[in-house]
Amino acid sequence: MANARMLVVFVISVLFGAIGTHAQTDQIKTSALPDIRVPMDALSKFCKGRVSWEDYSEYHMDLLRLAVRLSNANTKITPVCMDYPTEARRISMLQTGDQINTVFFGANNEREEKLLAAYVPIYLGTTGLRLFMLRAQSIDALDSVRTLDDLRTFSMGQGLGWPDSEILINNGFNVILGRYKTLHRMLSAERFDLYPRAYWQIAGEWSWMHEQAPGIVIHPGIALYYPLPIYFFVSPNYPELHEAIETGLKRAHSNGMMLDLIRSHFQTAPSFNQISLSDLHVLRIPNSQLSARSHEALRTYGLLD
């Protein structure tokens, strides 16, 4: 009888020990992660107090919210209002991770080496498909373009620190640099001939840019393509946040929610609704600054490659 009681006590202790171990494991899985700190333009509606963070909407931010939700990670997104830094400045800020720890921008070898890239292109590869804003009087000239050499006769405006600049220069194009918020006005002032913008963004951007730069239009028939994914990049000091974001993005892609978002979001839907991909005459150039892993990501998740 004593032996039987000892056996019962042993079994109960084992069971409670197992339950305790599972409870600890669940606690580890759900333990709080650091906040995802993203830079926000001090002039944005949120930073000026015109909208709440819950009501603030940009495609990349709404996708990040979706990824965090699908990852089941115990973290939150915290916006950090600042004079929005250039891409070069954002890289150095991410390397320390003191003020911000997550940003989004175009990929290249240097960025992929220095930072942690979540290898799901957030615009499904349509960033490298470049359509052109131009002055209305230049439409006929661009209509006649059939080859890359034809296109190289036009100068192109690019933002400071954009990886596109090096891609274009390496492929023989004449590039004029400026700050993003002034490029459409530089185009209108004839500082350069063409302002290439990603397929997903050009229609939405034109809707406000042409108010500040009257006379600029979108050419609907000629496009340039080079492989250039945009990723969420995370500070190397926050690998757990990187894992959560990448996991959530993969789930959003596999269940179709990412494609639904890019087709319906107010920033990206105009291009998908107004510009037919099948009607474009696309000229292609290589991107020597892109890693093999990024080429693989474009093949896996992109709409074009």
Residue, then its C-alpha position, 0 to 999 in steps of 0.5 A: m500500500a505504501n508503495a502504491r501511494m509513493l507511485v501516485v505521488f511520483v506520477i503527480s509530481v511528474l505531471f505537475g513538472a511537465i505542466g510547469t515546463h510547458a507554462q514556462t515555454d508558453q511564457i517565453k513564446t509570449s514574452a514581450l519583445p522591444d517595440i518596433r521603432v520606425p521613423m516618422d516625418a515630423l511634418s506628417k499628419f500624425c506628428k502634427g497631431r492631426v490624426s491618431w496613430e491608430d488612424y494613420s495610414e500608409y501602405h508600408m505601415d499598414l503592411l507592417r501592422l499586418a505582419v506584426r499581427l500575423s507573427n503573433a509576436n508580443t510587440k508594438i509599433t512605435p513611431v518616432c517623429m523626426d526631420y525625416p533622415t536620408e537613406a544614408r542617415r537611416i542606415s547609420m541610425l539602424q546600425t546602432g538602433d538607439q532611436i529607431n530599429t526598423v525602416f524600409f528602403g531599397a536593397n543593395n549588397e551593402r545594406e543587406e550586409k550591414l542590416l537585417a533584411a526581411y526577405v519579402p519584397i513589400y511591394l511584390g517586386t513592382t518597385g523595379l518597374r519604373l514608369f516616367m513622369l515627364r513634361a507634356q511637351s516631351i510625350d512625343a519624344l518618349d513615344s519614339v523610344r524602342t531601345l535602351d540607347d533611345l532611352r539613354t538620350f533622356s536625363m533622369g532625376q533621382g533622390l539623394g542616396w537612392p540605390d536606383s541612382e547607381i543602377l542607372i549610372n552603371n547602365g549608362f544613364n545621365v542622372i541628376l540628383g535632388r531631394y525627394k520633395t523637390l524632384h517633381r518641381m525640378l522636372s517641371a523646371e526642366r532640370f532633367d527630362l524624366y522622373p522614374r517612379a515605381y509602378w505601384q506609386i506613380a499614379g498616387e504620387w502624380s495626383w498631388m505632384h502635378e498640383q505643385a508642378p503643373g504640366i507634368v504627366i505620366h507616360p503610360g506606355i514605356a517602362l524600365y525594369y531592373p530587379l530592386p526589392i524594397y524590404f523592411f530592414v531591422s537593426p542588427n541589434y534586434p534579431e528577434l524583431h527581424e524574425a517576427i517581421e519576416t515571419g508575419l510577412k511570409r504569412a501575409h503573402s501565403n494567405g493572399m492578404m498582402l496581394d489584397l492590400i497592395r491592390s486595394h490600399f489608397q496609395t497603391a490601388p490607383s496604379f493597379n487600377q489605371i495602368s495595365l501591366s500588359d500594355l507596357h513596352v518594358l526595357r530591362i537592365p541588370n542590377s549588379q548591386l543585388s545579392a543572390r538571396s534578393h534575386e531569389a526573393l523576387r522570384t519567390y514573391g515578385l509579380l514580375d520575375 
